[in-house]
Amino acid sequence: MIQSNWWESRFKSQALDTEEALLSCMAYVDLNPIRAAIADTPESSDHTSIKERISPTFNLAEAIIRQTEQQALNEFSVPLKPLLGFEGVIRNGFQRGILFSFADYLELVDCTGRISRSDKRGAIDENALPILERLNLDSGRWCERATRFEDTYQDYRQSRRRRAA
């Protein structure tokens, strides 16, 4: 008889087949440290993709080398992929990233994180400045910075391309 692990029933698979589904899942995951009262704001929450997008520190090439040296990455059957970037606008031709601007995503997460939930311990303080002000960013400056984010991950350009809707 095969025994299942006690936690297996907690994990379920859900297709994220729309931009809305993808964004809501991303926001949910990025807000987990806030909802658990481990962090006060998205930019202060360790080990989240939103913090990595705000202040990139992960180097994919170095991680692969380190994991290979530690023999923790002996065989990896799928290509490693960095965080998907934000496109911001729909264009003709191939689209590489999420069809939403990163500034808008930051505001979406910030707004969602301010909503108090009785079943969660934490929320972003309603008196906190908006996230773009906390990060001292204006939209123009952020667009430039978000574009440089793509350059941080060279493998990103080799991933499959999506066509605009």
C-alpha positions as CSV (number, residue, x, y, z in Angstrom):
1,M,0.0,0.0,0.0
2,I,1.3,3.5,-0.9
3,Q,1.0,6.1,1.8
4,S,0.5,9.7,0.8
5,N,2.1,12.6,2.7
6,W,-0.2,14.4,5.1
7,W,0.3,17.7,3.2
8,E,-0.5,16.4,-0.3
9,S,-4.2,17.3,0.0
10,R,-3.3,21.0,0.6
11,F,-1.8,21.5,-2.8
12,K,-3.9,21.8,-5.9
13,S,-3.2,22.7,-9.5
14,Q,-5.0,25.6,-11.1
15,A,-4.6,26.7,-14.7
16,L,-3.7,30.4,-15.0
17,D,-5.1,30.9,-18.5
18,T,-5.8,34.7,-18.4
19,E,-3.8,37.8,-17.5
20,E,-6.2,38.4,-14.7
21,A,-5.7,34.9,-13.3
22,L,-1.9,35.3,-13.5
23,L,-1.9,38.7,-11.9
24,S,-4.2,37.7,-9.1
25,C,-2.0,34.6,-8.4
26,M,1.1,36.7,-8.4
27,A,-0.4,39.3,-6.1
28,Y,-1.6,36.6,-3.7
29,V,1.9,35.1,-3.5
30,D,3.6,38.4,-3.2
31,L,1.3,39.4,-0.4
32,N,1.7,36.2,1.6
33,P,4.4,37.6,3.9
34,I,2.2,40.7,4.6
35,R,-0.9,38.6,5.3
36,A,1.2,36.4,7.7
37,A,2.4,39.6,9.4
38,I,6.0,38.7,8.6
39,A,6.6,41.9,6.6
40,D,4.9,45.3,6.6
41,T,5.2,46.1,2.9
42,P,5.9,44.3,-0.4
43,E,9.3,45.9,-0.8
44,S,10.4,44.7,2.7
45,S,9.2,41.1,2.2
46,D,12.1,38.7,1.8
47,H,12.1,35.9,-0.7
48,T,9.3,37.2,-2.9
49,S,9.3,37.9,-6.6
50,I,8.1,41.5,-6.0
51,K,11.2,42.3,-3.9
52,E,13.4,40.7,-6.6
53,R,11.7,42.8,-9.3
54,I,12.2,46.0,-7.2
55,S,15.8,45.3,-6.2
56,P,17.2,42.5,-8.4
57,T,19.9,40.5,-6.6
58,F,19.5,37.0,-8.2
59,N,22.0,36.0,-10.8
60,L,20.8,32.9,-12.7
61,A,24.2,32.0,-14.1
62,E,25.9,32.2,-10.7
63,A,23.1,30.1,-9.1
64,I,23.5,27.4,-11.7
65,I,27.3,27.3,-11.1
66,R,26.8,27.2,-7.3
67,Q,24.2,24.5,-7.5
68,T,26.3,22.4,-9.9
69,E,29.4,22.7,-7.7
70,Q,27.3,21.6,-4.7
71,Q,26.1,18.7,-6.8
72,A,22.6,19.9,-6.1
73,L,21.9,20.4,-9.8
74,N,23.1,17.2,-11.4
75,E,20.2,16.9,-13.8
76,F,17.6,19.4,-14.5
77,S,15.3,18.3,-17.3
78,V,13.6,21.7,-17.9
79,P,15.2,25.0,-18.8
80,L,15.6,27.4,-15.9
81,K,13.6,30.6,-16.4
82,P,14.0,33.9,-14.7
83,L,11.0,36.0,-13.6
84,L,8.8,37.0,-16.5
85,G,9.0,40.7,-17.3
86,F,6.2,43.2,-17.7
87,E,5.4,44.5,-21.2
88,G,3.2,47.4,-20.3
89,V,1.7,47.7,-23.7
90,I,0.2,45.4,-26.4
91,R,2.2,45.5,-29.6
92,N,2.0,43.8,-32.9
93,G,4.3,40.7,-33.1
94,F,5.8,38.7,-30.3
95,Q,5.2,39.7,-26.7
96,R,7.8,38.5,-24.2
97,G,6.2,39.3,-20.9
98,I,3.1,40.0,-18.9
99,L,0.8,42.5,-20.7
100,F,0.6,44.8,-17.7
101,S,3.0,47.6,-16.6
102,F,5.1,46.9,-13.5
103,A,4.1,50.3,-12.0
104,D,0.5,49.2,-12.3
105,Y,1.3,45.8,-10.8
106,L,3.0,47.5,-7.8
107,E,-0.1,49.7,-7.3
108,L,-2.4,46.7,-7.6
109,V,-0.4,44.8,-5.0
110,D,-0.2,47.8,-2.7
111,C,-3.9,48.5,-3.0
112,T,-4.8,44.8,-2.4
113,G,-2.4,44.6,0.5
114,R,-4.2,47.4,2.3
115,I,-7.4,45.4,2.4
116,S,-7.8,44.0,5.9
117,R,-9.0,40.4,6.1
118,S,-10.5,38.9,9.3
119,D,-8.9,35.5,8.4
120,K,-5.3,37.0,8.1
121,R,-3.0,38.6,10.6
122,G,-1.5,41.4,8.5
123,A,-2.2,44.1,6.0
124,I,-0.3,47.1,4.6
125,D,-0.9,50.1,6.9
126,E,-3.6,52.2,5.5
127,N,-1.6,55.3,6.4
128,A,1.5,54.2,4.5
129,L,2.5,56.2,1.4
130,P,1.6,54.6,-1.9
131,I,4.3,52.1,-3.0
132,L,5.7,54.2,-5.9
133,E,6.2,57.1,-3.4
134,R,7.8,54.7,-0.9
135,L,10.2,53.6,-3.6
136,N,10.7,57.2,-4.7
137,L,9.8,56.3,-8.3
138,D,7.9,58.1,-10.9
139,S,6.3,56.2,-13.8
140,G,8.9,57.4,-16.4
141,R,11.9,56.4,-14.3
142,W,10.3,53.1,-13.4
143,C,9.7,52.2,-17.1
144,E,13.4,52.7,-17.7
145,R,14.3,50.6,-14.7
146,A,11.9,47.8,-15.6
147,T,13.4,47.7,-19.1
148,R,16.8,47.2,-17.6
149,F,15.4,44.3,-15.5
150,E,15.0,42.3,-18.7
151,D,18.7,42.8,-19.4
152,T,19.6,41.2,-16.1
153,Y,18.4,37.8,-17.3
154,Q,19.9,36.9,-20.6
155,D,18.1,33.5,-20.8
156,Y,14.8,35.4,-20.7
157,R,15.2,36.4,-24.4
158,Q,15.5,32.7,-25.4
159,S,12.2,31.7,-23.8
160,R,9.1,31.1,-25.9
161,R,7.4,34.2,-27.3
162,R,3.8,35.0,-26.9
163,R,1.7,36.7,-29.6
164,A,-0.3,39.8,-28.6
165,A,-4.0,39.2,-28.4
